[in-house]
């Protein structure tokens, strides 16, 4: 284990452990948490006991899961409050799904990743969504139509941050060259629509448009589905129209 991690404050260690629960597994064991965090098992055990006492985690068998208290706190985040981003977008997302049968998403940009806030889909089409794209999941911004839609309206320093550690590659079709990404962002700003063709997952396509407040993208919405058998031009037009309607309702602070 690295000494700097062990020297974190108690609060920082608790935060590190909670963040290690990100992923598809609902229950995570102490050994796996230690592997993900670099913290000693004794530290994990002690911190989990304290987190369990205040309801932030719950024990299940030999492992732990996130507690209901975290959900109660999470829904108080601005985007989830009445009148927030999710409230403003959910009706449009539902209509997009009904009109196309595709999966509709709402996401925000945080650093080099997008964070999904909402997903509207039919159970039968859920298997087409790869990788896992549930609310709360983070994925590389430059591999997604959602991320590119927001980056097209981002400040230069935010765009520059994407190149700091090299562009991530989810598939062979992911953008790996900075020049290509910059050209695509310029086109997105002109058209108002971003596209992603098998850049996040082979066989999957997405179209997205930003939700704008004072020419700044505070979020984005998208439609995603299979590469074949979908009228993607029509879907792109529907997404752009829905994004424009949501943008018109956004508060100056973006909800």
RALIN-V147122 format. One record per backbone hydrogen bond with DSSP energy under -0.5 kcal/mol. CO is the residue of the C=O (numbers start at 1). NH is the residue of the N-H. If there is no record, write none. Layout:
BEGIN
<<CO | NH> <CO | NH>>
END
This chain:
BEGIN
<<2 | 6> <3 | 7> <5 | 8> <9 | 13> <10 | 14> <11 | 15> <12 | 16> <13 | 17> <14 | 18> <15 | 19> <16 | 20> <18 | 21> <19 | 22> <28 | 64> <29 | 33> <30 | 34> <31 | 35> <32 | 36> <33 | 37> <34 | 38> <40 | 44> <41 | 45> <42 | 46> <43 | 47> <44 | 48> <45 | 49> <46 | 50> <47 | 51> <48 | 52> <49 | 53> <50 | 54> <51 | 56> <51 | 57> <52 | 55> <55 | 69> <56 | 67> <58 | 65> <60 | 63> <62 | 30> <63 | 60> <64 | 28> <65 | 58> <67 | 70> <67 | 71> <68 | 72> <69 | 73> <70 | 74> <71 | 75> <73 | 76> <74 | 77> <77 | 80> <77 | 81> <78 | 81> <79 | 86> <79 | 87> <81 | 84> <84 | 88> <85 | 89> <86 | 90> <87 | 91> <89 | 93> <90 | 94> <91 | 95> <92 | 96> <93 | 97> <94 | 98> <95 | 99> <96 | 100> <97 | 101> <103 | 224> <104 | 120> <105 | 222> <106 | 117> <106 | 118> <107 | 220> <108 | 115> <110 | 113> <112 | 141> <113 | 110> <114 | 139> <115 | 108> <116 | 136> <118 | 106> <119 | 121> <120 | 104> <122 | 125> <122 | 126> <123 | 126> <125 | 128> <126 | 129> <128 | 130> <134 | 137> <137 | 116> <139 | 114> <140 | 143> <141 | 144> <144 | 148> <145 | 149> <146 | 150> <147 | 151> <148 | 152> <150 | 153> <151 | 154> <155 | 158> <155 | 159> <156 | 160> <157 | 161> <158 | 162> <159 | 162> <160 | 163> <161 | 164> <163 | 166> <168 | 170> <171 | 174> <176 | 178> <177 | 181> <178 | 182> <179 | 183> <180 | 184> <181 | 185> <182 | 186> <183 | 187> <184 | 188> <185 | 189> <186 | 190> <187 | 191> <188 | 192> <194 | 208> <196 | 198> <196 | 206> <198 | 173> <199 | 170> <199 | 171> <201 | 204> <203 | 227> <204 | 198> <205 | 225> <206 | 196> <207 | 223> <208 | 194> <209 | 221> <210 | 212> <211 | 218> <211 | 219> <213 | 216> <216 | 213> <216 | 218> <219 | 211> <220 | 107> <221 | 209> <222 | 105> <223 | 207> <224 | 103> <225 | 205> <230 | 232> <231 | 235> <232 | 236> <233 | 237> <234 | 238> <235 | 239> <236 | 240> <237 | 241> <238 | 242> <239 | 243> <240 | 244> <241 | 245> <242 | 246> <243 | 247> <244 | 248> <245 | 249> <246 | 249> <246 | 250> <247 | 250> <251 | 254>>
END
